[in-house]
Amino acid sequence: MKKTLKALILLTVILSLFLQGCKKDDSDGSAGKDHPTVSNQVQNYHSSMEYAYTTAVDESILKTGLSADYLILANKENALGESYAPAELVTLTCPTNYGKTVELNRRAAEALYLMLAEMNASGVTDISVTSGYRSYQKQTALFNQYLSEESALITENAIACFGMDYIQKNYISKGLTVLSAKDAREVVLSYSALPGTSEHQTGLCVDFITSTMSDLDITFATTPAFAWLSNNAYRFGFILRYPEGKENITGYTYEPWHYRFVGREAATDIHFGKITLEEYLAD
């Protein structure tokens, strides 16, 4: 009886050690290590979604397996830094605004071509890319340009940022026609990123424009291109990065023209969950 009891105790100890080893192997293994930390409140719509395309689409380009490479978060709280540069940049061969040279990550570019082909096949052809990858140095120059413009006069951006009551009280009633340096900077930060924090530096996002627009503005939301993107961009791995009503989460005003490649799985979950990339990646 004692021998039997000792054997059972020994077997229990061995089994316990074995199970502990299995748990350690699971946590230290490669499974999931390339996946980002996705909020446990995110619903996995993509797992049961059926996708249909009218054009020839290589779906392997669109599916990224939730790779962290395509879920980089760049915003006011998550800086990329001056030295960051995306891998595999290519020059876009699709229509660009005035034929300018625009670069993008290779995988994102391939997904973009597939999306534009599907859009064109549906009858929406008035669309081109006006910006993609932007280096730290280029973002610095752009930010300074905006700062100079907002410092020169009281713009519509300033009114949208502070409200007319603030502008009336602090400027117009005092006979002032230009913003203070502090206020000008705050206005610029409402729509442009500090160098090192711009999503354009990831090489994974594009700004779209149409022939009816002279510059990037809210009128893009009234175009057939926007209507199509609103219903279909997720199928190609793209999301509307700065949606309306989410300014307090993204840190930026509504930008209907700005789309970001995250892969079809994440894009589907974000689209149907009506959330932002910040919410998708929230701990």
CORSUL-V586899 format. One record per pair of residues at least 12 apart in sequence whose ideal C-beta (glycine too) atoms are under 10 Angstrom apart, sorted by sequence separation. I is the first residue (numbers start at 1). J is the second residue. If there is no record, write none. Layout:
i=[I | I]
j=[J | J]
This chain:
i=[51 | 72 | 90 | 91 | 92 | 116 | 167 | 171 | 208 | 210 | 211 | 242 | 243 | 244 | 90 | 91 | 116 | 154 | 158 | 170 | 207 | 210 | 212 | 230 | 242 | 243 | 267 | 72 | 89 | 90 | 209 | 210 | 226 | 240 | 241 | 242 | 266 | 89 | 90 | 94 | 208 | 210 | 240 | 242 | 243 | 262 | 266 | 88 | 89 | 90 | 92 | 93 | 167 | 209 | 210 | 240 | 241 | 242 | 46 | 69 | 86 | 88 | 89 | 90 | 92 | 112 | 154 | 162 | 166 | 208 | 240 | 241 | 242 | 260 | 69 | 86 | 87 | 88 | 90 | 91 | 94 | 154 | 161 | 208 | 240 | 241 | 242 | 262 | 86 | 87 | 88 | 89 | 90 | 94 | 239 | 240 | 241 | 262 | 46 | 86 | 87 | 88 | 89 | 90 | 92 | 93 | 109 | 112 | 158 | 239 | 240 | 241 | 88 | 92 | 94 | 95 | 158 | 162 | 208 | 238 | 239 | 241 | 44 | 86 | 94 | 154 | 157 | 161 | 237 | 238 | 239 | 94 | 109 | 154 | 221 | 236 | 237 | 238 | 239 | 108 | 109 | 153 | 154 | 155 | 162 | 237 | 238 | 239 | 95 | 104 | 108 | 152 | 153 | 154 | 158 | 161 | 162 | 191 | 236 | 237 | 238 | 94 | 102 | 152 | 153 | 158 | 161 | 218 | 230 | 233 | 237 | 238 | 249 | 250 | 102 | 104 | 105 | 151 | 152 | 157 | 160 | 161 | 229 | 233 | 236 | 237 | 239 | 240 | 243 | 249 | 250 | 251 | 38 | 100 | 102 | 103 | 104 | 105 | 150 | 151 | 158 | 159 | 161 | 162 | 229 | 233 | 234 | 236 | 237 | 239 | 246 | 249 | 250 | 99 | 100 | 102 | 103 | 104 | 150 | 151 | 154 | 155 | 158 | 161 | 235 | 237 | 238 | 239 | 241 | 245 | 246 | 249 | 250 | 34 | 35 | 36 | 95 | 98 | 100 | 102 | 103 | 151 | 154 | 157 | 158 | 160 | 161 | 226 | 229 | 234 | 237 | 239 | 240 | 246 | 249 | 34 | 35 | 36 | 37 | 95 | 97 | 100 | 101 | 102 | 103 | 150 | 157 | 160 | 225 | 226 | 234 | 236 | 237 | 239 | 240 | 243 | 34 | 35 | 36 | 95 | 96 | 97 | 98 | 100 | 102 | 103 | 151 | 152 | 155 | 158 | 206 | 225 | 234 | 235 | 238 | 239 | 243 | 246 | 34 | 35 | 36 | 38 | 94 | 95 | 96 | 97 | 150 | 151 | 154 | 157 | 204 | 205 | 221 | 223 | 234 | 235 | 238 | 243 | 246 | 249 | 32 | 34 | 36 | 37 | 94 | 95 | 96 | 97 | 147 | 150 | 151 | 157 | 204 | 205 | 207 | 221 | 222 | 223 | 233 | 234 | 242 | 33 | 34 | 36 | 70 | 94 | 96 | 149 | 150 | 157 | 206 | 218 | 220 | 221 | 234 | 241 | 242 | 35 | 36 | 69 | 92 | 96 | 148 | 150 | 151 | 205 | 218 | 220 | 221 | 234 | 235 | 239 | 240 | 241 | 36 | 70 | 92 | 147 | 150 | 151 | 204 | 218 | 219 | 220 | 234 | 239 | 69 | 70 | 146 | 147 | 149 | 150 | 217 | 218 | 219 | 220 | 233 | 234 | 239 | 146 | 149 | 216 | 217 | 218 | 232 | 67 | 92 | 147 | 148 | 150 | 216 | 217 | 231 | 70 | 91 | 92 | 146 | 147 | 150 | 216 | 230 | 239 | 90 | 91 | 143 | 146 | 147 | 150 | 199 | 216 | 64 | 89 | 90 | 145 | 146 | 199 | 89 | 144 | 213 | 61 | 62 | 143 | 146 | 147 | 61 | 142 | 143 | 146 | 61 | 64 | 86 | 145 | 210 | 61 | 62 | 63 | 85 | 207 | 208 | 209 | 61 | 62 | 86 | 143 | 208 | 60 | 61 | 85 | 142 | 143 | 207 | 208 | 84 | 85 | 142 | 143 | 144 | 191 | 199 | 206 | 207 | 208 | 58 | 61 | 62 | 84 | 143 | 206 | 207 | 58 | 61 | 62 | 82 | 83 | 139 | 142 | 199 | 205 | 206 | 57 | 82 | 139 | 140 | 141 | 143 | 197 | 205 | 206 | 59 | 81 | 82 | 139 | 140 | 143 | 204 | 205 | 206 | 58 | 80 | 139 | 140 | 142 | 204 | 205 | 57 | 82 | 138 | 139 | 190 | 204 | 205 | 56 | 57 | 82 | 137 | 139 | 140 | 142 | 193 | 200 | 202 | 203 | 204 | 55 | 80 | 134 | 136 | 139 | 193 | 199 | 202 | 204 | 55 | 57 | 135 | 136 | 138 | 192 | 200 | 53 | 55 | 56 | 57 | 134 | 136 | 139 | 156 | 190 | 191 | 199 | 53 | 55 | 56 | 136 | 138 | 139 | 189 | 190 | 191 | 54 | 55 | 135 | 138 | 189 | 190 | 191 | 53 | 54 | 55 | 134 | 191 | 53 | 55 | 134 | 135 | 136 | 55 | 134 | 135 | 54 | 55 | 133 | 134 | 53 | 54 | 132 | 133 | 134 | 135 | 131 | 133 | 134 | 133 | 132 | 133 | 134 | 132 | 133 | 132 | 133 | 134 | 131 | 132 | 131 | 132 | 130 | 131 | 129 | 130 | 131 | 128 | 129 | 130 | 131 | 199 | 128 | 129 | 130 | 128 | 129 | 130 | 127 | 128 | 127 | 128 | 126 | 127 | 128 | 130 | 126 | 127 | 125 | 126 | 130 | 131 | 124 | 125 | 126 | 130 | 126 | 116 | 161 | 111 | 127 | 160 | 108 | 109 | 112 | 108 | 109 | 104 | 107 | 108 | 127 | 157 | 105 | 106 | 107 | 108 | 109 | 126 | 127 | 128 | 104 | 105 | 108 | 126 | 127 | 104 | 105 | 124 | 125 | 126 | 127 | 103 | 104 | 105 | 124 | 125 | 104 | 123 | 124 | 127 | 104 | 122 | 124 | 127 | 124 | 102 | 124 | 102 | 119 | 123 | 124 | 119 | 122 | 124 | 116 | 119 | 96 | 97 | 118 | 119 | 122 | 97 | 98 | 84 | 94 | 97 | 76 | 80 | 82 | 83 | 90 | 96 | 97 | 115 | 119 | 79 | 81 | 82 | 89 | 92 | 97 | 115 | 118 | 119 | 79 | 80 | 81 | 86 | 88 | 79 | 80 | 81 | 85 | 86 | 87 | 97 | 76 | 79 | 80 | 84 | 85 | 86 | 115 | 118 | 119 | 75 | 76 | 79 | 80 | 84 | 85 | 86 | 115 | 118 | 74 | 78 | 79 | 80 | 82 | 84 | 97 | 117 | 77 | 81 | 115 | 116 | 76 | 78 | 80 | 114 | 115 | 74 | 75 | 79 | 80 | 114 | 115 | 74 | 75 | 113 | 114 | 115 | 74 | 75 | 112 | 74 | 111 | 112 | 73 | 74 | 110 | 111 | 112 | 131 | 72 | 74 | 111 | 130 | 131 | 74 | 129 | 72 | 73 | 108 | 72 | 74 | 107 | 108 | 127 | 129 | 71 | 72 | 74 | 70 | 72 | 69 | 71 | 70 | 69 | 115 | 115 | 112 | 112 | 111 | 108 | 110 | 108 | 109 | 111 | 108 | 111 | 107 | 108 | 108 | 105 | 107 | 111 | 104 | 75 | 70 | 62 | 62 | 64 | 62 | 63 | 75 | 76 | 77 | 61 | 62 | 75 | 76 | 59 | 61 | 62 | 75 | 76 | 59 | 75 | 57 | 53 | 57 | 53 | 51 | 52 | 53 | 51 | 49 | 51 | 49 | 74 | 46 | 72 | 45 | 71 | 70 | 71 | 72 | 70 | 71 | 70 | 71 | 70 | 69 | 71 | 67 | 70 | 71 | 66 | 67 | 70 | 64 | 66 | 70 | 64 | 65 | 66 | 67 | 62 | 64 | 66 | 67 | 63 | 64 | 65 | 66 | 78 | 62 | 63 | 64 | 75 | 77 | 61 | 62 | 63 | 64 | 75 | 61 | 62 | 64 | 66 | 74 | 75 | 78 | 73 | 59 | 62 | 72 | 73 | 71 | 73 | 73 | 71 | 72 | 71 | 51 | 68 | 49 | 49 | 46 | 51 | 46 | 47 | 46 | 49 | 45 | 46 | 48 | 49 | 44 | 46 | 47 | 45 | 46 | 47 | 49 | 45 | 46 | 49 | 42 | 44 | 45 | 46 | 44 | 45 | 46 | 36 | 43 | 45 | 46 | 38 | 42 | 45 | 38 | 42 | 45 | 43 | 44 | 36 | 39 | 43 | 38 | 42 | 41 | 43 | 42 | 39 | 41 | 39 | 42 | 41 | 42 | 39 | 41 | 42 | 39 | 42 | 39 | 41 | 38 | 39 | 40 | 38 | 39 | 40 | 36 | 37 | 38 | 39 | 36 | 37 | 38 | 37]
j=[63 | 84 | 102 | 103 | 104 | 128 | 179 | 183 | 220 | 222 | 223 | 254 | 255 | 256 | 103 | 104 | 129 | 167 | 171 | 183 | 220 | 223 | 225 | 243 | 255 | 256 | 280 | 86 | 103 | 104 | 223 | 224 | 240 | 254 | 255 | 256 | 280 | 104 | 105 | 109 | 223 | 225 | 255 | 257 | 258 | 277 | 281 | 104 | 105 | 106 | 108 | 109 | 183 | 225 | 226 | 256 | 257 | 258 | 63 | 86 | 103 | 105 | 106 | 107 | 109 | 129 | 171 | 179 | 183 | 225 | 257 | 258 | 259 | 277 | 87 | 104 | 105 | 106 | 108 | 109 | 112 | 172 | 179 | 226 | 258 | 259 | 260 | 280 | 105 | 106 | 107 | 108 | 109 | 113 | 258 | 259 | 260 | 281 | 66 | 106 | 107 | 108 | 109 | 110 | 112 | 113 | 129 | 132 | 178 | 259 | 260 | 261 | 109 | 113 | 115 | 116 | 179 | 183 | 229 | 259 | 260 | 262 | 66 | 108 | 116 | 176 | 179 | 183 | 259 | 260 | 261 | 117 | 132 | 177 | 244 | 259 | 260 | 261 | 262 | 132 | 133 | 177 | 178 | 179 | 186 | 261 | 262 | 263 | 120 | 129 | 133 | 177 | 178 | 179 | 183 | 186 | 187 | 216 | 261 | 262 | 263 | 120 | 128 | 178 | 179 | 184 | 187 | 244 | 256 | 259 | 263 | 264 | 275 | 276 | 129 | 131 | 132 | 178 | 179 | 184 | 187 | 188 | 256 | 260 | 263 | 264 | 266 | 267 | 270 | 276 | 277 | 278 | 66 | 128 | 130 | 131 | 132 | 133 | 178 | 179 | 186 | 187 | 189 | 190 | 257 | 261 | 262 | 264 | 265 | 267 | 274 | 277 | 278 | 128 | 129 | 131 | 132 | 133 | 179 | 180 | 183 | 184 | 187 | 190 | 264 | 266 | 267 | 268 | 270 | 274 | 275 | 278 | 279 | 64 | 65 | 66 | 125 | 128 | 130 | 132 | 133 | 181 | 184 | 187 | 188 | 190 | 191 | 256 | 259 | 264 | 267 | 269 | 270 | 276 | 279 | 65 | 66 | 67 | 68 | 126 | 128 | 131 | 132 | 133 | 134 | 181 | 188 | 191 | 256 | 257 | 265 | 267 | 268 | 270 | 271 | 274 | 66 | 67 | 68 | 127 | 128 | 129 | 130 | 132 | 134 | 135 | 183 | 184 | 187 | 190 | 238 | 257 | 266 | 267 | 270 | 271 | 275 | 278 | 67 | 68 | 69 | 71 | 127 | 128 | 129 | 130 | 183 | 184 | 187 | 190 | 237 | 238 | 254 | 256 | 267 | 268 | 271 | 276 | 279 | 282 | 66 | 68 | 70 | 71 | 128 | 129 | 130 | 131 | 181 | 184 | 185 | 191 | 238 | 239 | 241 | 255 | 256 | 257 | 267 | 268 | 276 | 68 | 69 | 71 | 105 | 129 | 131 | 184 | 185 | 192 | 241 | 253 | 255 | 256 | 269 | 276 | 277 | 71 | 72 | 105 | 128 | 132 | 184 | 186 | 187 | 241 | 254 | 256 | 257 | 270 | 271 | 275 | 276 | 277 | 73 | 107 | 129 | 184 | 187 | 188 | 241 | 255 | 256 | 257 | 271 | 276 | 107 | 108 | 184 | 185 | 187 | 188 | 255 | 256 | 257 | 258 | 271 | 272 | 277 | 185 | 188 | 255 | 256 | 257 | 271 | 107 | 132 | 187 | 188 | 190 | 256 | 257 | 271 | 111 | 132 | 133 | 187 | 188 | 191 | 257 | 271 | 280 | 132 | 133 | 185 | 188 | 189 | 192 | 241 | 258 | 107 | 132 | 133 | 188 | 189 | 242 | 133 | 188 | 257 | 106 | 107 | 188 | 191 | 192 | 107 | 188 | 189 | 192 | 108 | 111 | 133 | 192 | 257 | 109 | 110 | 111 | 133 | 255 | 256 | 257 | 110 | 111 | 135 | 192 | 257 | 110 | 111 | 135 | 192 | 193 | 257 | 258 | 135 | 136 | 193 | 194 | 195 | 242 | 250 | 257 | 258 | 259 | 110 | 113 | 114 | 136 | 195 | 258 | 259 | 111 | 114 | 115 | 135 | 136 | 192 | 195 | 252 | 258 | 259 | 111 | 136 | 193 | 194 | 195 | 197 | 251 | 259 | 260 | 114 | 136 | 137 | 194 | 195 | 198 | 259 | 260 | 261 | 114 | 136 | 195 | 196 | 198 | 260 | 261 | 114 | 139 | 195 | 196 | 247 | 261 | 262 | 114 | 115 | 140 | 195 | 197 | 198 | 200 | 251 | 258 | 260 | 261 | 262 | 114 | 139 | 193 | 195 | 198 | 252 | 258 | 261 | 263 | 115 | 117 | 195 | 196 | 198 | 252 | 260 | 114 | 116 | 117 | 118 | 195 | 197 | 200 | 217 | 251 | 252 | 260 | 115 | 117 | 118 | 198 | 200 | 201 | 251 | 252 | 253 | 117 | 118 | 198 | 201 | 252 | 253 | 254 | 117 | 118 | 119 | 198 | 255 | 118 | 120 | 199 | 200 | 201 | 121 | 200 | 201 | 121 | 122 | 200 | 201 | 121 | 122 | 200 | 201 | 202 | 203 | 200 | 202 | 203 | 203 | 203 | 204 | 205 | 204 | 205 | 205 | 206 | 207 | 205 | 206 | 206 | 207 | 206 | 207 | 206 | 207 | 208 | 206 | 207 | 208 | 209 | 277 | 207 | 208 | 209 | 208 | 209 | 210 | 208 | 209 | 209 | 210 | 209 | 210 | 211 | 213 | 210 | 211 | 210 | 211 | 215 | 216 | 210 | 211 | 212 | 216 | 213 | 208 | 253 | 204 | 220 | 253 | 202 | 203 | 206 | 203 | 204 | 200 | 203 | 204 | 223 | 253 | 202 | 203 | 204 | 205 | 206 | 223 | 224 | 225 | 202 | 203 | 206 | 224 | 225 | 203 | 204 | 223 | 224 | 225 | 226 | 203 | 204 | 205 | 224 | 225 | 205 | 224 | 225 | 228 | 206 | 224 | 226 | 229 | 227 | 206 | 228 | 207 | 224 | 228 | 229 | 225 | 228 | 232 | 225 | 228 | 206 | 207 | 228 | 229 | 232 | 208 | 209 | 196 | 206 | 209 | 189 | 193 | 195 | 196 | 203 | 209 | 210 | 228 | 232 | 193 | 195 | 196 | 203 | 206 | 211 | 229 | 232 | 233 | 194 | 195 | 196 | 201 | 203 | 195 | 196 | 197 | 201 | 202 | 203 | 213 | 193 | 196 | 197 | 201 | 202 | 203 | 232 | 235 | 236 | 193 | 194 | 197 | 198 | 202 | 203 | 204 | 233 | 236 | 193 | 197 | 198 | 199 | 201 | 203 | 216 | 236 | 197 | 201 | 235 | 236 | 197 | 199 | 201 | 235 | 236 | 196 | 197 | 201 | 202 | 236 | 237 | 197 | 198 | 236 | 237 | 238 | 198 | 199 | 236 | 199 | 236 | 237 | 199 | 200 | 236 | 237 | 238 | 257 | 199 | 201 | 238 | 257 | 258 | 202 | 257 | 201 | 202 | 237 | 202 | 204 | 237 | 238 | 257 | 259 | 202 | 203 | 205 | 202 | 204 | 202 | 204 | 204 | 204 | 259 | 261 | 259 | 261 | 261 | 259 | 261 | 260 | 261 | 263 | 261 | 264 | 261 | 262 | 263 | 261 | 263 | 267 | 261 | 241 | 237 | 234 | 235 | 237 | 236 | 237 | 249 | 250 | 251 | 236 | 237 | 250 | 251 | 235 | 237 | 238 | 251 | 252 | 236 | 252 | 235 | 232 | 236 | 235 | 234 | 235 | 236 | 235 | 234 | 236 | 235 | 260 | 234 | 260 | 234 | 260 | 260 | 261 | 262 | 261 | 262 | 262 | 263 | 263 | 263 | 265 | 262 | 265 | 266 | 262 | 263 | 266 | 261 | 263 | 267 | 262 | 263 | 264 | 265 | 261 | 263 | 265 | 266 | 263 | 264 | 265 | 266 | 278 | 263 | 264 | 265 | 276 | 278 | 263 | 264 | 265 | 266 | 277 | 264 | 265 | 267 | 269 | 277 | 278 | 281 | 277 | 264 | 267 | 277 | 278 | 277 | 280 | 281 | 280 | 281 | 281 | 264 | 281 | 264 | 265 | 263 | 268 | 264 | 265 | 265 | 268 | 265 | 266 | 268 | 269 | 265 | 267 | 268 | 267 | 268 | 269 | 271 | 268 | 269 | 272 | 266 | 268 | 269 | 270 | 269 | 270 | 271 | 262 | 269 | 271 | 272 | 265 | 269 | 272 | 266 | 270 | 273 | 272 | 273 | 266 | 269 | 273 | 269 | 273 | 273 | 275 | 275 | 273 | 275 | 275 | 279 | 279 | 280 | 278 | 280 | 281 | 279 | 282 | 280 | 282 | 280 | 281 | 282 | 281 | 282 | 283 | 280 | 281 | 282 | 283 | 281 | 282 | 283 | 283]
